[in-house]
Amino acid sequence: MLRVAIVGCGWAGKWHAIAVERHTSAEVCAVVDAEASKAGALSADHAVPSFRSLNDLLESSVIVDAVSICTMPMDHVPLSLTAVRAGKHVFCEKPLARDTHESDALVRALEGSEVTFGVNFNQRHSPLLRSLYDTLQSEGGAHVIHVGMHQQGPRHISERVNEYYLLTDSCCHIIDTMVYLNGPIEEVHAMGARVNSSIVSDVAVNVRFFDGSLGSFEHSFVGASKGQHPFHILDVTTEKARHVLHNLYDGLSTFAHEEEQGVSSTLSVFEDRSYGDSIVRSVHSWIDHVERNEEPETGLEVSMHNVNVVSACIESIETGRAVRTAGAAGNWRIE
């Protein structure tokens, strides 16, 4: 039984804890949060001890095999480093880091380590998106792929929000979805706007994949204030059809080039259709890989490529030029 500690007891931490408890080979062994009220509430939900810091937990008598890090992004690398150096498996919320320099020490710590390290890019675990992936493989990949995401978000710099928060903390999901479906990104050309905002509130990005196909994505912090719905649309054109995925879980429409009518697919009424379901599936995938002692689907290489693409987008916004990703120079390229 894998004993997992949840570090960070907010919304994401609650879902990670639910996911761990639903897995037949794992259990929550402790929770950690600097805010005693949050730690206490999640501790009570799962009948496990709570701690104010990861170091306090590691110095205690509680047996811990792995940690699930669900804190704010600025704490991801420091907490991951602490866990890795203690020999604990790690599943970290996205993004791994906000820039490549921040993650250098973690990369070095993981070299030669027996730790199974993964990052929670849960959107790729939507069942409809997984089905679309299989379809793209059978149709020879994408010609063009576009993703749009709109949600209510912060507009001003704070202790937790930087100038490029939209890209570093939110667009990382879009980038992972595109890479999952169509492979690594070679080049980006990005534009950003600050509309009634002191941070970048809107971005539009053109991308070129390593296989030569093209894509684009746009994201805005102007969206529904309740439920963030609908907040996500994915549009892919292949040699055989155009596929449109609505809100990750709402439905997949396929328009075959040789047919006059489109076809829509939805999940069974007996399947969970919540965003939380994608987190549960993502956590379970990581636990399964820990059990098999295998590199997770969203391990260090995938996560570093994501950070590199975000960094390239920021550089493109600042310079007004197209920017090749670090993968284009042979670093963190996904085969």
C-alpha positions as CSV (number, residue, x, y, z in Angstrom):
1,M,0.0,0.0,0.0
2,L,1.5,3.3,-1.1
3,R,1.3,5.8,1.7
4,V,0.8,9.3,0.3
5,A,1.0,12.6,2.1
6,I,-1.0,15.6,0.7
7,V,0.9,18.8,0.9
8,G,-1.4,21.8,0.4
9,C,-5.0,21.4,1.6
10,G,-6.9,23.7,-0.8
11,W,-9.2,22.7,-3.7
12,A,-6.6,20.7,-5.5
13,G,-5.4,19.0,-2.4
14,K,-8.9,17.8,-1.6
15,W,-9.2,16.2,-5.0
16,H,-5.7,14.6,-4.7
17,A,-6.7,13.1,-1.4
18,I,-10.0,11.8,-2.8
19,A,-8.1,10.3,-5.7
20,V,-5.6,8.6,-3.5
21,E,-8.3,7.1,-1.3
22,R,-10.2,5.7,-4.4
23,H,-7.1,3.8,-5.6
24,T,-7.0,0.2,-4.4
25,S,-3.2,0.3,-3.8
26,A,-2.8,3.7,-2.0
27,E,-3.9,5.6,1.1
28,V,-3.5,9.1,2.5
29,C,-1.2,8.9,5.5
30,A,-0.9,12.6,6.4
31,V,-1.8,16.2,5.3
32,V,0.3,19.3,5.4
33,D,-0.7,23.0,5.2
34,A,0.7,26.2,6.7
35,E,-2.9,27.2,7.5
36,A,-4.0,25.1,10.5
37,S,-7.7,25.4,9.6
38,K,-7.2,23.9,6.1
39,A,-4.9,21.1,7.4
40,G,-7.3,20.3,10.2
41,A,-10.3,20.1,7.9
42,L,-8.7,17.7,5.4
43,S,-7.1,15.8,8.3
44,A,-10.6,15.2,9.8
45,D,-12.0,14.2,6.4
46,H,-9.4,11.3,6.1
47,A,-8.7,10.6,9.8
48,V,-5.0,11.2,9.4
49,P,-2.5,13.5,11.2
50,S,-1.8,17.0,10.1
51,F,1.4,19.0,10.0
52,R,2.3,22.7,9.3
53,S,5.3,21.9,7.1
54,L,6.7,19.1,5.0
55,N,9.9,19.1,7.1
56,D,7.7,18.6,10.3
57,L,6.1,15.6,8.6
58,L,9.4,14.1,7.4
59,E,10.9,14.5,10.9
60,S,7.9,12.7,12.5
61,S,7.3,9.0,13.0
62,V,4.7,8.9,10.2
63,I,5.7,6.5,7.4
64,V,5.6,8.3,4.1
65,D,6.3,6.7,0.7
66,A,5.2,9.6,-1.5
67,V,4.0,13.2,-1.4
68,S,1.4,14.9,-3.6
69,I,2.2,18.6,-3.8
70,C,-0.8,20.9,-4.2
71,T,0.5,24.2,-3.1
72,M,0.9,27.5,-5.1
73,P,3.5,27.3,-7.9
74,M,6.2,29.2,-6.2
75,D,6.5,26.4,-3.7
76,H,6.5,23.5,-6.2
77,V,10.3,23.2,-6.8
78,P,11.4,23.8,-3.1
79,L,8.9,21.2,-1.8
80,S,9.7,18.8,-4.6
81,L,13.4,19.1,-3.8
82,T,12.8,18.4,-0.1
83,A,10.8,15.3,-0.9
84,V,13.2,14.0,-3.6
85,R,16.2,14.4,-1.3
86,A,14.3,12.4,1.3
87,G,13.7,9.6,-1.2
88,K,10.0,10.1,-1.6
89,H,8.0,9.7,-4.8
90,V,6.5,13.0,-5.9
91,F,3.4,14.0,-7.8
92,C,3.3,17.8,-8.2
93,E,0.6,20.1,-9.3
94,K,1.2,22.1,-12.5
95,P,3.2,24.0,-13.4
96,L,6.4,22.3,-12.3
97,A,8.1,25.7,-12.3
98,R,7.5,29.2,-13.8
99,D,10.8,29.3,-15.6
100,T,13.6,26.9,-16.5
101,H,16.2,28.4,-14.0
102,E,13.9,27.7,-11.2
103,S,13.8,24.0,-12.0
104,D,17.5,23.4,-12.6
105,A,18.2,22.2,-9.1
106,L,15.3,19.7,-9.2
107,V,16.6,18.3,-12.5
108,R,20.0,17.7,-11.0
109,A,18.5,16.1,-7.8
110,L,16.4,13.7,-9.9
111,E,19.4,12.5,-12.0
112,G,20.2,8.9,-10.9
113,S,17.4,9.0,-8.4
114,E,15.0,6.1,-7.9
115,V,12.1,8.6,-7.2
116,T,9.1,8.4,-9.5
117,F,8.4,12.1,-10.3
118,G,5.3,13.3,-12.1
119,V,3.3,16.5,-12.7
120,N,-0.5,16.8,-12.7
121,F,-1.5,17.8,-16.2
122,N,-5.0,16.4,-15.6
123,Q,-6.8,17.8,-18.7
124,R,-5.2,15.1,-20.9
125,H,-7.0,12.5,-18.8
126,S,-10.5,13.5,-20.0
127,P,-11.9,10.3,-21.5
128,L,-13.1,12.2,-24.6
129,L,-9.6,13.7,-25.1
130,R,-8.1,10.2,-24.8
131,S,-10.5,9.0,-27.4
132,L,-9.5,11.9,-29.7
133,Y,-5.9,11.0,-29.2
134,D,-6.6,7.4,-30.5
135,T,-8.5,8.9,-33.5
136,L,-5.6,11.2,-34.4
137,Q,-3.2,8.3,-34.4
138,S,-5.4,6.4,-36.8
139,E,-5.9,9.4,-39.0
140,G,-2.2,10.2,-39.3
141,G,-2.0,13.2,-36.9
142,A,-3.2,16.8,-37.2
143,H,-2.8,19.3,-39.9
144,V,-4.0,22.2,-37.7
145,I,-4.9,22.2,-34.0
146,H,-6.4,25.1,-32.0
147,V,-7.2,25.4,-28.3
148,G,-9.1,28.2,-26.7
149,M,-9.6,28.7,-22.9
150,H,-11.5,31.5,-21.2
151,Q,-11.9,31.7,-17.4
152,Q,-12.2,34.4,-14.7
153,G,-8.7,35.2,-13.4
154,P,-6.6,37.7,-11.5
155,R,-5.9,41.1,-13.1
156,H,-3.2,42.5,-10.9
157,I,0.2,41.6,-9.5
158,S,0.3,40.2,-6.0
159,E,2.5,38.0,-3.8
160,R,1.1,35.0,-5.7
161,V,0.5,36.5,-9.1
162,N,3.3,37.6,-11.5
163,E,3.1,39.5,-14.7
164,Y,2.8,36.4,-16.9
165,Y,0.6,34.4,-14.5
166,L,-1.8,33.7,-17.4
167,L,0.9,31.9,-19.3
168,T,2.9,30.2,-16.4
169,D,0.0,29.0,-14.3
170,S,-2.9,28.5,-16.8
171,C,-1.6,28.2,-20.4
172,C,0.5,25.3,-19.2
173,H,-2.7,23.1,-19.4
174,I,-3.3,24.2,-23.0
175,I,0.3,23.5,-24.0
176,D,0.2,20.0,-22.5
177,T,-3.0,19.2,-24.3
178,M,-1.5,20.2,-27.6
179,V,1.7,18.3,-27.0
180,Y,-0.2,15.2,-25.8
181,L,-2.3,15.2,-29.0
182,N,0.4,16.2,-31.6
183,G,3.9,16.0,-30.1
184,P,6.5,18.5,-29.0
185,I,6.4,22.2,-30.0
186,E,9.4,23.6,-31.9
187,E,8.5,27.3,-32.3
188,V,6.1,29.8,-31.0
189,H,5.1,33.4,-32.0
190,A,3.1,35.0,-29.2
191,M,1.3,38.2,-28.5
192,G,0.0,39.4,-25.2
193,A,-2.4,42.2,-24.1
194,R,-3.1,44.0,-20.8
195,V,-6.8,45.0,-21.1
196,N,-7.9,46.7,-17.9
197,S,-5.2,44.7,-16.2
198,S,-1.7,45.2,-14.8
199,I,-0.7,41.7,-15.9
200,V,-1.0,40.0,-19.2
201,S,-4.7,39.3,-19.4
202,D,-5.0,37.8,-22.9
203,V,-2.6,35.9,-25.1
204,A,-2.7,34.6,-28.7
205,V,0.0,32.2,-29.8
206,N,0.9,30.5,-33.1
207,V,2.9,27.3,-32.8
208,R,4.9,25.0,-35.1
209,F,5.3,21.3,-34.0
210,F,8.4,19.3,-34.7
211,D,6.5,17.2,-37.3
212,G,5.9,20.4,-39.3
213,S,2.2,20.8,-38.5
214,L,0.8,24.0,-37.2
215,G,-1.4,25.1,-34.2
216,S,-2.6,28.0,-32.2
217,F,-4.0,28.8,-28.9
218,E,-5.6,31.7,-27.1
219,H,-6.4,32.3,-23.5
220,S,-8.1,35.1,-21.6
221,F,-8.8,35.9,-18.0
222,V,-12.2,37.3,-19.2
223,G,-14.7,34.5,-18.7
224,A,-17.7,33.3,-16.6
225,S,-17.3,34.2,-13.0
226,K,-19.4,31.2,-11.8
227,G,-18.4,27.7,-12.8
228,Q,-16.1,28.9,-15.6
229,H,-18.4,27.3,-18.1
230,P,-18.0,27.0,-21.0
231,F,-14.3,27.6,-20.7
232,H,-12.5,25.2,-23.1
233,I,-12.8,24.3,-26.8
234,L,-10.4,22.2,-28.9
235,D,-10.5,22.1,-32.7
236,V,-8.4,19.6,-34.7
237,T,-8.3,19.1,-38.5
238,T,-6.8,15.9,-39.9
239,E,-6.6,14.3,-43.3
240,K,-10.0,12.7,-42.8
241,A,-12.0,14.9,-40.5
242,R,-12.5,17.9,-38.3
243,H,-12.9,17.2,-34.6
244,V,-14.2,19.6,-32.0
245,L,-14.1,18.8,-28.3
246,H,-16.3,21.0,-26.0
247,N,-15.3,21.7,-22.5
248,L,-13.2,18.5,-22.2
249,Y,-16.3,16.6,-21.0
250,D,-19.3,18.0,-22.7
251,G,-19.0,16.2,-26.1
252,L,-16.9,15.4,-29.1
253,S,-18.2,16.4,-32.5
254,T,-16.6,14.8,-35.7
255,F,-17.2,16.1,-39.2
256,A,-15.8,13.7,-41.7
257,H,-14.6,15.4,-44.9
258,E,-16.5,13.0,-47.1
259,E,-19.8,13.2,-45.1
260,E,-22.6,15.8,-45.1
261,Q,-23.5,15.2,-41.4
262,G,-21.4,15.4,-38.3
263,V,-21.4,12.9,-35.5
264,S,-21.4,13.7,-31.8
265,S,-20.1,11.6,-29.0
266,T,-20.8,12.0,-25.3
267,L,-19.9,10.1,-22.1
268,S,-22.2,7.5,-20.7
269,V,-24.7,8.7,-18.1
270,F,-23.0,6.3,-15.7
271,E,-19.6,8.1,-16.1
272,D,-18.4,11.0,-14.0
273,R,-18.3,14.2,-16.1
274,S,-16.6,16.6,-13.7
275,Y,-13.2,18.3,-13.9
276,G,-12.4,16.5,-10.6
277,D,-12.7,13.2,-12.5
278,S,-9.7,14.2,-14.7
279,I,-7.7,14.8,-11.5
280,V,-8.6,11.4,-10.1
281,R,-7.6,9.7,-13.3
282,S,-4.3,11.7,-13.4
283,V,-3.4,10.8,-9.8
284,H,-4.3,7.1,-10.5
285,S,-2.1,7.1,-13.5
286,W,0.9,8.3,-11.4
287,I,0.2,5.8,-8.7
288,D,0.1,3.0,-11.2
289,H,3.5,4.1,-12.6
290,V,5.0,4.3,-9.1
291,E,3.8,0.7,-8.6
292,R,5.5,-0.4,-11.8
293,N,8.6,1.7,-11.2
294,E,8.1,3.4,-14.6
295,E,8.4,7.0,-15.8
296,P,5.0,8.6,-15.5
297,E,3.2,9.8,-18.6
298,T,3.7,13.4,-17.5
299,G,7.2,13.0,-16.0
300,L,10.1,15.3,-15.9
301,E,10.8,15.4,-19.6
302,V,7.2,16.3,-20.5
303,S,7.1,18.8,-17.7
304,M,10.3,20.5,-18.7
305,H,9.2,20.8,-22.3
306,N,6.1,22.6,-21.0
307,V,8.2,25.0,-19.0
308,N,10.4,25.7,-22.0
309,V,7.4,26.4,-24.3
310,V,6.0,28.9,-21.7
311,S,9.4,30.6,-21.5
312,A,9.6,30.8,-25.3
313,C,6.1,32.4,-25.3
314,I,7.1,35.0,-22.8
315,E,10.3,35.8,-24.8
316,S,8.2,36.1,-28.0
317,I,5.8,38.6,-26.3
318,E,8.7,40.7,-25.1
319,T,10.7,40.6,-28.4
320,G,7.9,40.5,-30.9
321,R,9.7,37.6,-32.7
322,A,9.1,34.0,-33.3
323,V,11.1,31.9,-30.7
324,R,12.3,28.3,-31.0
325,T,11.9,26.3,-27.8
326,A,14.8,24.8,-25.9
327,G,13.7,21.4,-27.4
328,A,14.7,22.8,-30.8
329,A,18.3,22.8,-29.6
330,G,18.0,19.2,-28.5
331,N,17.2,19.7,-24.9
332,W,14.1,18.0,-23.4
333,R,12.9,16.9,-26.8
334,I,10.2,14.2,-26.6
335,E,10.6,11.4,-29.0
